[in-house]
Structures are given as C-alpha cells and as structure tokens.
C-alpha cells in the first residue's frame, strides 16, 4: 500500500477520521512529542502482533522519528499478513517541520 504524507495524515486527523496510528519510537521519544498514536516500540512489535490481529484488514499508519523504523515496521506487518499498512513519510521530523508541535 502507498505510504502517506504528513499533510494527508494531518488533514485526516483534523477531519476527525478514526485512524489506527502506531508510533514505533521509544517511550522517551513519545513522551517528548507525539500525535496521539498508540505506542508500540519497534523492538516490541513482534510480541504485540497477536494484539493487532483484529486490524489485519484495516488501514494501519505507522510512524517513527524519520521514517526508517516505521518502514521496517511496515515490512514486518506486511510479512505477517497486514495488507493495508502505510508508512508516514519523513516521520515526526517532517511533521514538526510542517506543523510544529501541533
């Protein structure tokens, strides 16, 4: 599935869409700044996969600081049968550049 830009994600959040967004950064990064996503650090994703089973056929947006860890998360989830995973291009760096801390 095609990845998502920060602009598209922000528009969808602002419209009030119910989205499944997973932040794969570490807890200290999440505490510093987050957009309200569910925190599942990349290293713990394999142990949490069963918890996400009900989302297998739904859109899931993954993000991290720059897009690298979330690209790995997208690949892992896709390899495990999640077929609608989108990576947030540029991650939180791009988000903060575009919107600041909003």
C-alpha positions as CSV (number, residue, x, y, z in Angstrom):
1,X,0.0,0.0,0.0
2,X,1.2,3.5,-0.8
3,X,2.8,5.5,2.1
4,X,1.2,8.6,3.5
5,X,2.4,12.2,3.7
6,X,2.3,14.3,6.9
7,X,-0.1,16.7,5.1
8,X,-2.6,13.9,4.2
9,X,-2.4,12.5,7.7
10,X,-3.0,15.9,9.3
11,X,-6.0,16.6,7.1
12,X,-7.5,13.2,8.0
13,X,-6.9,13.8,11.8
14,X,-8.4,17.3,11.5
15,X,-11.5,15.9,9.8
16,X,-11.9,13.6,12.8
17,X,-11.4,10.3,10.9
18,X,-11.0,7.3,13.2
19,X,-7.5,6.1,12.3
20,X,-5.2,3.4,13.6
21,X,-1.8,5.1,14.0
22,X,1.1,3.2,15.6
23,X,4.2,5.0,16.9
24,X,7.2,2.7,16.8
25,X,9.6,5.0,18.5
26,X,10.9,4.5,22.1
27,X,9.0,5.7,25.1
28,X,11.3,8.7,25.8
29,X,10.8,9.9,22.2
30,X,7.0,9.5,22.5
31,X,7.0,11.5,25.8
32,X,8.9,14.3,24.2
33,X,6.4,14.7,21.4
34,X,3.6,12.6,20.0
35,X,0.4,13.0,17.9
36,X,-1.7,10.6,19.9
37,X,-0.8,7.4,18.2
38,X,-0.6,4.0,20.0
39,X,3.0,3.5,21.2
40,X,4.5,0.1,20.3
41,X,8.3,0.4,20.1
42,X,9.7,-1.4,17.1
43,X,11.6,-3.9,19.2
44,X,8.4,-5.0,20.9
45,X,6.2,-5.2,17.8
46,X,6.8,-9.0,17.3
47,X,5.5,-9.7,20.8
48,X,2.4,-7.4,20.2
49,X,1.4,-8.9,16.8
50,X,-1.4,-11.0,18.3
51,X,-2.9,-7.9,19.9
52,X,-3.2,-6.4,16.4
53,X,-4.8,-9.4,14.7
54,X,-8.2,-7.8,14.5
55,X,-6.7,-4.9,12.4
56,X,-5.3,-7.2,9.7
57,X,-7.7,-6.0,7.0
58,X,-7.8,-2.4,8.1
59,X,-5.6,0.6,7.3
60,X,-2.7,1.0,9.8
61,X,-0.4,4.0,9.7
62,X,3.0,3.5,11.3
63,X,5.4,6.3,12.1
64,X,8.7,7.0,13.9
65,X,11.2,9.8,14.0
66,X,12.3,9.9,10.4
67,X,10.5,7.0,8.6
68,X,13.2,4.3,8.8
69,X,12.0,2.3,11.8
70,X,8.4,2.6,10.6
71,X,9.5,1.3,7.2
72,X,10.8,-1.8,9.0
73,X,7.5,-2.0,10.9
74,X,5.5,-1.8,7.7
75,X,7.6,-4.6,6.2
76,X,7.2,-6.7,9.3
77,X,3.5,-6.2,9.5
78,X,3.1,-6.8,5.7
79,X,5.1,-10.0,6.0
80,X,2.6,-11.1,8.7
81,X,-0.5,-10.6,6.6
82,X,-1.3,-7.0,7.3
83,X,-2.1,-5.7,3.8
84,X,-3.1,-2.1,4.4
85,X,0.0,-0.7,6.2
86,X,1.2,2.8,5.3
87,X,4.4,4.5,6.5
88,X,4.3,8.2,7.4
89,X,6.9,9.7,5.1
90,X,9.5,11.7,7.0
91,X,8.1,10.7,10.4
92,X,7.9,13.2,13.2
93,X,10.8,15.2,11.8
94,X,8.6,16.0,8.8
95,X,5.5,16.6,10.9
96,X,7.3,19.1,13.2
97,X,8.8,20.8,10.2
98,X,5.4,21.2,8.6
99,X,3.3,21.9,11.7
100,X,5.5,22.4,14.7
101,X,4.2,20.8,17.9
102,X,0.6,20.7,16.8
